[in-house]
Each structure stands twice: as structure tokens, then as C-alpha cells.
Amino acid sequence: MVSATHRDLETMVAQGAFREDFYYRLKGLILRTPALAERREDVALLAPRFLVDASRHRPLRLTRWHGWLPRIGRAMSANSGRW
């Protein structure tokens, strides 16, 4: 099983906000990675993949070559809080 969270589960267990038995079942291997907001230089590397994935759900309508870059920039800015 793979799971992810942005919360400090150890602290939550100590506070009684997360079940201890469940925490130890999930614990296994912990791999900590910094949030994308802390790795802004990686956005340019990941953006093409995000755009392909997003276009599968909501196709981008690119009518003119010069119009697509600002649109992508706006889409990335609008979704920056989610990354």
C-alpha cells in the first residue's frame, strides 16, 4: 500500500487525533519529499506531464500558436496552490 499526507501523523497519534494501530500498519517505509512549492525549479520539468494529464480531462483549445503560452501560464498560476 502506498499512502501520502502532508500532516505530521506522529504528532497526531500523540494527540489522539489519529489511531495508533492504523499508523503502525501504514508506517512501513517512510519517504519524505519536499512539497513542489519548495521545489519551484522542478515545475518546468513537471509542467508538460501535468498539461498532458489535464488535457485528457479537459482538452485545451489552442487556436493560434501565439495564444497557447499565456493560456498555459494562466492555468499553471490558477492551479499553483494545488501543486
C-alpha positions as CSV (number, residue, x, y, z in Angstrom):
1,M,0.0,0.0,0.0
2,V,1.2,3.5,-0.8
3,S,-0.2,6.4,1.1
4,A,0.7,10.1,1.3
5,T,-0.1,13.0,3.6
6,H,1.1,16.5,4.4
7,R,0.2,16.0,8.1
8,D,2.6,15.0,10.9
9,L,1.0,11.7,11.8
10,E,3.3,11.0,14.7
11,T,2.1,14.2,16.4
12,M,-1.5,13.4,15.6
13,V,-1.1,9.9,17.2
14,A,0.4,11.5,20.3
15,Q,-2.5,13.9,20.4
16,G,-5.0,11.1,19.9
17,A,-6.2,12.6,16.6
18,F,-5.0,9.6,14.6
19,R,-5.3,5.9,15.5
20,E,-2.0,4.5,16.7
21,D,-2.7,1.0,15.4
22,F,-3.5,2.3,12.0
23,Y,-0.4,4.5,12.0
24,Y,1.9,1.5,12.7
25,R,0.2,-0.6,10.0
26,L,0.8,2.2,7.5
27,K,4.3,3.1,8.7
28,G,6.5,0.6,6.8
29,L,8.9,2.7,4.7
30,I,8.7,6.5,5.1
31,L,9.9,8.5,2.1
32,R,9.9,12.2,2.8
33,T,9.9,14.5,-0.2
34,P,9.7,18.3,-0.2
35,A,6.5,19.9,-1.5
36,L,6.5,21.1,-5.0
37,A,6.1,24.7,-3.7
38,E,9.6,24.2,-2.2
39,R,11.0,22.9,-5.5
40,R,9.9,25.6,-7.9
41,E,12.7,24.8,-10.3
42,D,11.0,21.4,-10.9
43,V,7.8,23.0,-12.1
44,A,9.2,23.5,-15.6
45,L,10.2,19.8,-15.7
46,L,6.8,18.6,-14.5
47,A,4.5,21.0,-16.3
48,P,4.4,19.1,-19.6
49,R,3.2,16.0,-17.8
50,F,0.6,18.0,-15.8
51,L,-0.6,19.5,-19.1
52,V,-1.0,16.2,-20.8
53,D,-2.8,14.7,-17.8
54,A,-5.1,17.8,-17.6
55,S,-5.8,17.8,-21.3
56,R,-7.2,14.3,-21.1
57,H,-9.9,15.5,-18.8
58,R,-10.5,19.0,-20.3
59,P,-8.9,19.4,-23.7
60,L,-7.0,22.7,-24.2
61,R,-8.3,24.6,-27.2
62,L,-5.3,26.1,-28.9
63,T,-6.5,28.1,-31.9
64,R,-3.4,30.2,-32.5
65,W,0.3,29.3,-31.9
66,H,1.0,32.6,-30.1
67,G,-2.0,32.2,-27.8
68,W,-1.2,29.0,-26.1
69,L,1.7,30.1,-23.9
70,P,-0.2,32.7,-22.0
71,R,-3.1,30.3,-21.5
72,I,-0.8,27.6,-20.1
73,G,0.8,30.3,-17.8
74,R,-2.6,31.3,-16.5
75,A,-3.6,27.7,-16.0
76,M,-0.4,27.0,-14.0
77,S,-0.9,30.1,-12.0
78,A,-4.5,29.3,-11.2
79,N,-3.5,25.8,-10.1
80,S,-0.3,26.7,-8.2
81,G,-2.0,26.2,-4.8
82,R,-2.7,22.6,-5.7
83,W,0.9,21.8,-6.5
